[in-house]
Amino acid sequence: MTYSVSLDKAAAKDMNRLDARIRRQLLRKIAALGDNPRPQDVKQLKSRDRAYRVDSGEYRILYQIDDDRKIVWVFRVGNRKDVYRGM
């Protein structure tokens, strides 16, 4: 049961600002969400409906899951100290 993974414009912009090594690390983690959108280390966010986060070192991937359409929508990516600002 594979999900398609989509990056929001803000998430794509966040990714472009990152160092290439960190970007590759995060892209591997994002791609893995297509196979398992709720991995063992997932945490549900209280601020948004059906929103989750996964950790990748000092970075966080924030996303929503649409189980009906089988889509994982990544809406923010960033350092743990900055990623929640403006939510």
C-alpha positions in Angstrom: 0.0 0.0 0.0 2.2 2.8 -1.3 1.5 6.4 -0.8 2.5 9.2 -3.2 4.6 11.9 -1.6 4.2 15.6 -2.5 6.2 18.6 -1.3 4.4 21.9 -0.8 6.1 25.0 -2.3 7.2 26.1 1.2 8.8 22.7 1.9 10.5 22.7 -1.5 11.9 26.2 -0.7 13.0 25.0 2.7 14.8 22.1 1.1 16.6 24.3 -1.4 18.1 26.3 1.5 19.8 23.3 3.0 23.3 21.9 2.6 23.4 19.1 -0.1 24.4 16.4 2.4 21.4 17.3 4.7 19.1 17.6 1.7 20.0 14.0 0.6 19.4 12.7 4.2 16.0 14.4 4.3 15.0 13.2 0.9 15.7 9.6 1.8 13.5 10.0 4.9 10.7 11.7 2.9 10.8 9.0 0.2 10.5 6.3 3.0 7.2 8.0 4.0 5.7 6.8 0.8 6.2 3.2 1.9 5.3 3.8 5.6 3.6 7.2 6.4 3.5 6.4 10.1 7.0 5.1 11.0 8.0 4.1 14.5 9.4 7.5 15.4 6.4 9.5 14.2 4.7 12.1 16.5 1.3 13.6 15.9 1.1 17.4 15.9 -1.5 19.1 18.1 -1.6 22.3 16.1 -2.9 20.8 12.9 -5.5 18.1 12.0 -3.9 14.9 10.7 -0.4 16.4 10.8 2.7 14.5 11.9 6.4 15.0 12.3 9.4 12.7 11.9 12.9 13.5 13.0 16.1 13.2 11.0 18.9 14.3 13.3 18.5 18.0 14.1 15.8 18.4 11.3 12.1 17.8 11.3 9.8 16.8 8.5 6.2 18.0 9.0 3.5 16.4 6.9 -0.2 15.5 6.6 -1.6 12.1 5.5 -4.6 11.7 3.2 -5.5 8.0 3.7 -8.4 8.1 1.2 -6.3 9.3 -1.7 -3.0 7.7 -0.4 -1.0 11.0 -0.4 1.6 12.2 2.0 1.8 16.0 1.8 5.0 17.5 3.2 4.4 21.1 4.2 7.5 22.1 6.2 11.1 20.9 6.5 13.7 22.5 8.7 15.9 22.7 11.8 14.1 21.7 15.0 14.5 25.2 16.5 13.0 27.0 13.5 10.5 24.7 11.8 7.5 25.4 14.1 7.6 29.2 13.7 4.6 30.6 12.0 2.4 27.6 12.3 
